[in-house]
Amino acid sequence: MRIVHVVPGSGNTFYCENCLRDTALVKAQRALGHTVIMAPMYLPMFADEPGIAGDSPVFYGAISTYLAQEVPLLGRLPAWLLDTLNAPALLKWAARKAGTTRASDLDEMTISMLRGAEGRQARELERLIAWMITQAKPDVVHLSNALLLGLARRIRRDVGVPVVCSLQDEDTWIDAMSPKGARRAWDTMIGRAEDVALFTPVSEYYAGVMRERLRLPAGRMRTVYVGIDLEGHQPSPLRFDPPVIGYLSRMTESLGLGTLVEAFITLKQSPRLKDLRLRATGGEIGGDARFIARLRKRLASLGMENDAAFLPAFDRPARLAFLQTISVMSVPMPRGEAFGMFQLEAMASGVPVVQPRAGAFPEIIGATGGGVAYEPNTVDGLAHALSSVLLDEENARALGSAGREAVFSSFSIERTARELVSLYQALIH
């Protein structure tokens, strides 16, 4: 089977769960003997496998896509000049600037992309469709998320193959838009959803969210849990002398790092946890550096600056090494997530997780037994939940062992790859 995955890139600037999910899936489906082609969009890929996109061009390059929205006359520029704007060096620069732009600043471009051939980026859509017809020649096309639904109609009609679409955290982006823009985006997505043969939400929780948002019947959705590459995940020693809290996600305020730092400060007031350490990694973009500087200043004011580390490296070797140094993992996102791949990465190394009872976190913790789901999602609630793990080594090791066993038995990327291939085959035949 020939499979094309259309995947937005993040430019290697932060821990991008969708990027890791999709690139691991491409590798695993290739290992099953299929011809799997990746079509990167916007920015170069963040991947654990360098060069996994091969010689595929970057479609809808971030700079040309933005300019096509803001300066429509640029759509008449010669192709060679537009290609220059998508040069790797310029796209890397754009990736570093990405965090300075908010979803609310991109209402019109988000909606334009969802409109597909009727949007201002129609020229790039023509380029993508021509590439699929003449070079990729897929049997099925898999879109990374529903923000790409504007591509589906032309793929279905002109390439003549079924379109599958993953669902993961689209609501976070759209709900951050202006109220008017968000309504328009959801309405556009509802219409474009008709062009997709099957949606694959990454959790039962998120299936429920998107079934309502996109007004989809249950028969057009099939939950497929995220899987990870388990190679290299060795059991963590789970040292508690000193105990160490870990954080693995983009180091930004909106994902709860500030809450974790405050819980860390609270816990260190306890004589039994006075030696507690904090280690955070996952990259940063835009204004994140200023946020981290504020955290450092807060810690320094309490004499704790040497007890916390904000680590720059988050590639696969760095993450595997990081997981060997922590006693528990927590990413206390205020509204939760559709899945939370960092949970699987921690559990695969035998590290228990402590997550708010929000989004899909309790679903994944319940399916694995590898952690604690707490509420309320406050500094005190988090501190209490963390202390229940940090002050009970036997319980921590039991949670870590259960999580590792569950991930190895049920959450491998090979399982995910096989399940999706089976769904593709059912659509084709």
C-alpha positions in Angstrom: 0.0 0.0 0.0 1.1 3.6 -0.7 0.3 5.9 2.2 0.9 9.7 2.3 1.0 11.4 5.7 0.4 15.2 5.5 2.1 16.5 8.7 2.7 20.1 9.9 6.2 20.7 11.1 7.3 22.6 14.2 10.9 23.4 13.1 12.6 21.4 15.8 12.0 24.2 18.4 9.9 22.4 21.0 8.5 19.0 22.1 5.8 18.6 19.4 3.6 15.6 20.3 1.8 15.4 16.9 5.2 15.6 15.1 6.6 12.7 17.2 3.4 10.7 16.8 3.3 11.0 13.0 7.0 10.5 12.3 7.1 7.4 14.5 4.0 6.2 12.7 5.7 6.7 9.3 8.7 4.6 10.4 6.5 1.8 11.9 4.3 1.6 8.8 7.4 1.4 6.6 8.7 -1.4 8.7 5.4 -3.3 8.0 6.4 -3.2 4.3 4.3 -0.3 3.0 5.5 2.6 0.9 4.9 5.6 3.3 5.6 9.1 2.1 5.6 12.2 4.4 4.4 15.6 3.1 5.6 18.2 5.6 3.7 21.4 5.9 4.6 24.9 7.1 8.0 24.1 8.7 10.6 21.4 8.8 9.8 18.4 10.9 10.7 17.8 14.6 11.4 14.1 14.5 13.4 11.4 16.3 14.4 10.1 12.9 16.5 12.7 11.0 15.7 12.8 7.3 12.5 10.8 7.7 10.7 13.1 5.3 13.2 12.1 2.6 13.2 14.4 -0.4 9.6 15.5 -0.1 9.3 19.3 -0.4 7.8 21.4 2.4 4.3 22.4 1.3 2.5 25.6 2.4 5.8 27.0 3.6 5.2 29.2 6.7 6.5 32.4 5.1 4.8 32.1 1.7 1.6 31.0 3.4 1.5 33.9 5.7 2.4 36.4 2.9 -0.3 34.9 0.6 -2.8 35.7 3.4 -1.6 39.2 4.2 -0.5 40.3 0.7 -2.7 38.4 -1.9 -0.9 40.0 -4.9 2.1 37.8 -3.9 0.2 34.9 -5.3 1.1 36.1 -8.7 4.8 36.0 -8.1 6.8 33.4 -10.1 7.1 30.0 -8.5 10.9 30.2 -8.2 10.6 33.3 -6.1 8.0 31.7 -3.8 10.3 28.7 -3.5 13.0 31.0 -2.3 10.8 32.0 0.6 10.6 28.4 1.6 14.3 27.8 1.8 15.3 25.8 4.9 17.3 28.6 6.5 14.3 31.0 6.2 11.9 28.4 7.6 14.2 27.7 10.6 14.1 31.5 11.2 10.3 31.4 11.0 10.1 28.5 13.4 12.0 30.5 16.0 9.5 33.3 15.6 6.4 31.1 15.7 5.7 31.6 19.4 5.4 35.3 18.9 2.1 34.8 17.0 -1.1 33.9 18.8 -4.0 31.9 17.5 -6.1 35.0 17.8 -3.8 36.8 15.4 -4.3 34.1 12.8 -8.1 33.9 12.6 -8.3 34.7 8.9 -5.4 32.5 7.8 -6.8 29.5 9.8 -10.1 29.9 8.1 -8.5 30.5 4.7 -6.6 27.2 5.1 -9.8 25.4 6.1 -11.5 26.7 2.9 -9.0 25.0 0.7 -9.3 25.9 -2.9 -11.5 28.8 -1.9 -8.8 30.2 0.4 -5.9 32.5 -0.4 -3.4 29.6 -0.4 -5.1 27.9 -3.3 -1.9 28.0 -5.3 -0.1 25.8 -2.7 -3.0 23.4 -2.8 -2.6 23.0 -6.5 1.1 22.2 -6.0 0.3 19.6 -3.4 -2.4 17.9 -5.5 -0.1 17.8 -8.5 2.7 16.3 -6.4 0.3 13.6 -5.1 -0.9 12.7 -8.6 2.4 12.7 -10.4 4.9 11.6 -7.7 3.4 10.3 -4.5 0.5 8.3 -6.1 -1.1 7.3 -2.8 -3.7 4.7 -2.1 -4.8 6.6 1.0 -3.9 10.0 2.5 -3.8 10.6 6.2 -4.1 14.2 7.5 -2.4 14.9 10.8 -5.2 16.9 12.3 -8.5 18.6 11.4 -7.0 22.0 10.8 -5.9 20.5 7.5 -9.5 19.6 6.4 -9.3 22.2 3.7 -7.1 19.8 1.7 -9.5 16.8 1.9 -12.0 17.7 -0.9 -9.4 18.1 -3.6 -7.6 15.0 -2.5 -10.8 12.9 -2.5 -11.9 14.4 -5.9 -8.7 14.8 -7.9 -6.4 12.2 -6.4 -9.3 9.8 -6.0 -8.3 8.2 -2.7 -9.9 8.0 0.7 -8.8 10.6 3.3 -8.3 9.7 7.0 -7.8 12.4 9.6 -6.4 12.2 13.1 -8.0 14.3 15.8 -5.8 15.7 18.5 -6.0 19.1 20.3 -7.5 21.1 17.4 -9.9 22.7 20.0 -7.0 24.2 21.9 -6.0 26.3 18.8 -9.5 27.2 17.6 -10.8 28.1 21.1 -7.9 30.5 21.4 -9.1 32.5 18.4 -11.5 35.4 18.7 -15.1 34.2 19.5 -16.3 35.2 16.0 -13.3 33.6 14.3 -13.7 30.4 16.3 -17.4 30.1 15.3 -16.5 30.6 11.6 -13.7 28.0 11.9 -15.9 25.3 13.5 -18.6 26.0 10.9 -16.1 25.6 8.1 -14.7 22.4 9.6 -18.2 20.9 10.0 -18.7 21.4 6.2 -15.3 20.1 5.3 -15.6 17.0 7.5 -17.9 15.5 4.8 -14.8 15.0 2.6 -13.1 12.6 5.1 -13.7 8.9 5.0 -12.7 8.3 8.6 -11.6 10.3 11.7 -9.2 8.7 14.2 -9.3 10.6 17.6 -6.5 9.7 19.9 -8.7 9.0 23.0 -12.2 8.3 23.9 -12.4 11.6 25.7 -11.4 13.5 22.6 -13.7 11.4 20.4 -16.6 12.8 22.5 -15.3 16.3 22.2 -15.0 16.2 18.5 -18.1 14.2 17.8 -20.0 17.1 19.3 -17.9 19.9 17.7 -17.9 18.4 14.2 -21.4 16.9 14.5 -20.1 13.5 13.4 -22.0 10.2 13.8 -20.1 7.6 15.8 -19.7 5.4 12.7 -17.3 7.9 11.1 -14.9 7.8 14.0 -12.6 5.2 15.4 -10.4 5.8 18.4 -6.8 4.8 17.9 -4.5 5.4 20.9 -1.2 7.0 20.3 1.8 4.6 20.5 5.5 5.3 21.0 8.8 3.9 19.9 9.8 1.7 22.9 13.4 1.2 21.7 15.9 2.5 24.3 13.5 2.9 27.2 15.3 1.4 30.1 13.7 1.2 33.6 14.6 4.3 35.6 16.3 3.7 38.9 13.7 6.0 40.5 16.2 7.5 42.9 14.8 9.4 45.9 18.0 10.7 47.3 17.3 13.4 46.4 13.8 13.1 44.9 13.4 14.8 41.5 10.2 16.0 39.8 10.4 16.0 36.0 8.5 18.1 33.4 8.5 17.2 29.6 6.7 19.5 27.3 7.2 22.9 25.8 8.4 25.1 28.6 5.6 27.7 28.5 3.1 29.2 30.9 0.0 27.8 29.2 1.1 24.2 29.8 1.3 24.6 33.6 5.1 24.9 34.2 4.5 27.9 36.5 2.0 25.8 38.5 4.6 23.1 38.8 7.3 25.5 40.0 4.9 26.8 42.7 4.1 23.3 43.8 7.8 22.5 43.9 8.3 25.6 46.1 5.5 24.5 48.4 6.9 20.9 48.7 10.3 22.1 49.6 8.9 23.7 52.8 8.4 20.2 54.1 11.4 18.9 56.1 11.1 15.5 54.4 11.3 17.1 51.0 13.8 19.9 51.6 16.3 18.3 49.2 13.7 18.1 46.4 14.9 18.9 42.8 13.1 20.0 39.6 14.2 19.2 36.1 12.3 20.6 33.1 12.8 20.1 29.4 10.9 20.4 26.1 12.1 23.5 24.3 10.9 27.0 24.0 9.7 29.5 21.4 8.8 33.2 21.2 8.1 34.7 24.7 8.9 31.4 26.6 12.4 32.6 27.3 11.0 35.6 29.3 8.6 33.3 31.2 11.5 31.0 32.1 13.6 34.0 33.2 10.7 35.0 35.6 10.7 31.4 37.0 14.4 31.5 37.6 14.1 34.9 39.4 11.3 33.5 41.6 13.4 30.5 42.6 16.4 32.7 43.2 14.5 34.9 45.5 13.9 31.9 47.7 17.4 30.5 47.4 16.3 27.6 45.3 17.9 28.6 42.0 20.4 25.7 42.2 17.6 23.1 42.9 15.9 23.6 39.5 17.2 23.0 36.0 15.6 24.1 32.7 17.3 22.0 30.1 17.7 23.0 26.5 18.1 19.5 24.8 15.0 17.5 24.2 15.9 15.2 21.2 15.4 11.5 21.7 18.7 10.7 23.3 18.3 13.6 25.7 14.8 12.6 26.6 15.8 9.0 27.3 18.7 10.2 29.5 16.4 12.8 31.2 13.9 10.0 32.2 16.7 8.2 34.0 17.2 11.1 36.4 13.7 11.8 37.7 11.4 10.2 40.3 8.0 11.4 39.0 6.7 13.3 36.0 4.1 16.0 35.9 2.8 18.4 33.3 -0.1 20.1 35.0 -1.9 21.6 32.0 -4.9 23.7 33.1 -7.4 22.2 30.6 -5.8 18.9 29.9 -5.0 17.4 26.5 -6.5 15.0 24.0 -3.8 12.5 25.0 -0.4 13.5 26.5 2.3 11.5 24.8 4.8 12.5 27.5 2.9 10.2 29.9 3.8 7.2 27.7 7.4 8.3 27.5 7.6 8.5 31.3 5.8 5.2 31.9 7.9 3.4 29.3 10.9 4.2 31.5 9.1 3.2 34.7 8.5 6.7 35.9 5.1 7.4 37.5 3.1 10.4 36.3 1.0 12.9 38.3 -1.6 14.6 36.1 -4.7 16.8 36.7 -8.1 15.0 36.3 -8.6 16.9 33.0 -8.8 16.0 29.3 -7.7 12.5 28.5 -5.2 12.3 31.4 -7.4 10.2 33.7 -8.3 7.9 30.8 -4.6 7.1 30.0 -3.7 6.8 33.7 -6.7 4.5 34.2 -5.7 2.3 31.2 -2.1 1.9 32.4 -2.2 2.2 36.2 1.0 4.2 35.8 0.2 7.3 37.8 -2.1 9.5 39.9 -4.9 11.8 38.5 -5.7 14.6 41.0 -8.2 17.4 41.5 -8.6 20.2 42.0 -6.0 21.4 39.5 -4.4 23.9 41.8 -0.9 24.4 43.2 -2.0 22.8 46.5 -3.8 20.0 44.7 -0.7 19.2 42.7 1.6 19.5 45.7 -0.6 17.0 47.6 -0.7 14.5 44.8 3.1 14.8 44.2 3.8 14.3 47.9 1.7 11.1 47.9 4.2 9.7 45.3 7.4 11.3 46.5 7.0 10.2 50.2 6.0 6.6 49.4 8.8 5.0 47.4 7.1 1.6 47.4 4.0 3.1 45.8 6.0 5.1 43.3 7.9 2.0 42.2 4.6 0.0 41.9 3.0 2.8 39.8 6.2 3.0 37.6 6.2 -0.8 37.1 2.5 -1.0 36.2 2.9 1.9 33.7 5.9 0.4 32.1 4.2 -3.0 31.7 1.0 -1.5 30.2 2.9 0.7 27.7 5.0 -2.1 26.5 2.0 -4.4 26.1 -0.6 -1.9 24.7 0.9 1.4 23.6 3.7 0.6 21.2 3.9 2.4 17.9 3.8 -0.9 16.1 0.4 -1.6 17.5 -0.8 1.8 16.4 0.7 1.3 12.9 -1.0 -2.1 12.4 -4.4 -0.8 13.6 -4.3 2.1 11.2 -3.2 0.0 8.3 -6.1 -2.3 8.9 -8.5 0.7 8.9 -6.9 2.0 5.6 -7.4 -1.4 4.0 -11.0 -1.5 4.9 -11.5 1.8 3.2 -9.7 0.8 0.0 -11.3 -2.5 -0.5 
